[in-house]
């Protein structure tokens, strides 16, 4: 696999996130995990991104959906609390925003050049439901 280019994989090929057993991966810190060469944690993919997720901790309920579903393990979580996004490894796919259940969402996508403090100051308000 070390010499296989991305365009050489067969359709449906499975790329493992970790080398060897990963039985205790949930309690292992990101920086201590044995990532495989096919995982973006070993290389920055930030230059692919045209949109980035911005995290507003005021709306987060720490459900960990973003952490579970992030394909590049870019969500930083400590003690079951979301603390931010690893922008070196986030490619801007937006899955974290799609799975966020809060109203308004605690993660939203913005253009790469957007100022995070400005976007958080202008965050959407809670939507009221019609009865």
C-alpha positions as CSV (number, residue, x, y, z in Angstrom):
1,X,0.0,0.0,0.0
2,X,2.9,2.4,0.7
3,X,3.6,2.8,-3.0
4,X,-0.1,2.9,-4.2
5,X,-1.3,6.2,-5.6
6,X,-4.8,7.4,-4.9
7,X,-5.8,6.9,-8.5
8,X,-4.6,3.2,-8.4
9,X,-7.1,2.0,-5.8
10,X,-10.0,-0.2,-6.9
11,X,-13.5,1.2,-6.5
12,X,-14.8,0.2,-3.1
13,X,-11.3,-0.3,-1.6
14,X,-11.3,0.0,2.2
15,X,-8.6,2.2,3.7
16,X,-8.0,1.6,7.4
17,X,-7.6,4.6,9.7
18,X,-5.2,2.8,12.1
19,X,-2.3,0.3,11.8
20,X,-2.7,-2.8,13.9
21,X,-5.3,-3.3,16.6
22,X,-7.5,-0.4,17.6
23,X,-9.4,-1.8,20.5
24,X,-8.9,1.1,22.9
25,X,-9.0,3.9,20.3
26,X,-11.7,5.9,22.1
27,X,-9.5,6.5,25.2
28,X,-6.3,7.1,23.3
29,X,-5.5,10.7,22.6
30,X,-5.3,11.6,18.9
31,X,-1.6,12.4,19.0
32,X,-0.9,8.9,20.5
33,X,-2.8,6.9,18.0
34,X,-1.1,4.6,15.4
35,X,-2.6,6.2,12.3
36,X,-2.2,4.4,8.9
37,X,-0.5,6.0,5.9
38,X,-3.9,6.3,4.2
39,X,-5.3,8.5,7.0
40,X,-5.0,12.3,6.6
41,X,-3.9,12.7,10.2
42,X,-0.4,11.8,8.9
43,X,-0.5,14.7,6.4
44,X,-2.1,18.1,6.2
45,X,-5.1,18.3,3.8
46,X,-6.0,21.8,4.9
47,X,-5.0,23.3,1.5
48,X,-7.9,21.3,-0.1
49,X,-10.4,23.2,1.9
50,X,-12.5,26.0,0.5
51,X,-15.0,26.1,3.4
52,X,-14.3,25.5,7.0
53,X,-16.4,24.5,10.0
54,X,-16.6,27.1,12.7
55,X,-17.5,25.9,16.2
56,X,-19.7,27.8,18.6
57,X,-19.4,26.2,22.0
58,X,-22.4,28.1,23.3
59,X,-24.7,25.8,21.4
60,X,-22.8,22.5,21.8
61,X,-24.4,19.7,23.8
62,X,-21.4,17.5,23.6
63,X,-23.3,14.7,21.8
64,X,-20.0,13.7,20.0
65,X,-21.8,13.1,16.7
66,X,-19.3,15.3,14.9
67,X,-16.4,13.4,16.5
68,X,-17.9,10.0,15.6
69,X,-18.7,10.9,11.9
70,X,-15.7,13.0,11.0
71,X,-13.9,11.0,8.3
72,X,-10.5,12.5,9.1
73,X,-10.7,12.6,12.9
74,X,-10.5,16.4,12.9
75,X,-12.8,17.0,15.8
76,X,-10.8,17.5,19.0
77,X,-12.6,16.0,22.0
78,X,-11.3,15.6,25.5
79,X,-13.3,13.9,28.3
80,X,-16.3,13.6,26.0
81,X,-16.4,17.4,25.4
82,X,-15.9,18.9,22.0
83,X,-13.1,21.6,22.3
84,X,-12.5,22.5,18.6
85,X,-11.5,21.5,15.1
86,X,-8.0,20.4,14.0
87,X,-7.7,22.7,10.9
88,X,-4.5,21.0,9.8
89,X,-6.5,17.8,9.0
90,X,-10.0,19.1,8.3
91,X,-10.7,19.0,4.5
92,X,-14.0,20.9,4.8
93,X,-16.4,18.2,3.9
94,X,-19.2,19.5,6.2
95,X,-20.2,16.1,7.7
96,X,-19.8,17.5,11.2
97,X,-22.3,20.3,10.4
98,X,-24.8,17.8,8.9
99,X,-24.8,15.5,11.9
100,X,-25.0,18.3,14.5
101,X,-28.5,18.1,16.2
102,X,-28.6,21.4,18.0
103,X,-30.8,24.3,17.1
104,X,-29.1,26.4,15.9
105,X,-26.2,24.1,15.0
106,X,-23.0,24.4,17.0
107,X,-21.0,23.9,13.8
108,X,-21.6,25.8,10.6
109,X,-19.6,26.0,7.4
110,X,-18.1,29.3,6.3
111,X,-15.6,30.4,3.5
112,X,-12.0,29.5,4.3
113,X,-11.1,33.2,4.7
114,X,-13.9,34.0,7.1
115,X,-13.0,35.5,10.5
116,X,-14.3,33.0,13.2
117,X,-15.0,35.7,15.8
118,X,-17.1,37.7,13.4
119,X,-19.0,34.6,12.3
120,X,-19.7,33.6,15.9
121,X,-20.9,37.1,16.8
122,X,-23.4,36.8,13.9
123,X,-24.5,33.3,14.7
124,X,-28.1,32.4,13.8
125,X,-30.6,32.5,16.6
126,X,-32.8,29.6,17.6
127,X,-35.5,28.8,15.1
128,X,-39.1,28.8,16.5
129,X,-41.3,26.0,15.5
130,X,-44.9,26.5,14.3
131,X,-47.6,24.7,16.2
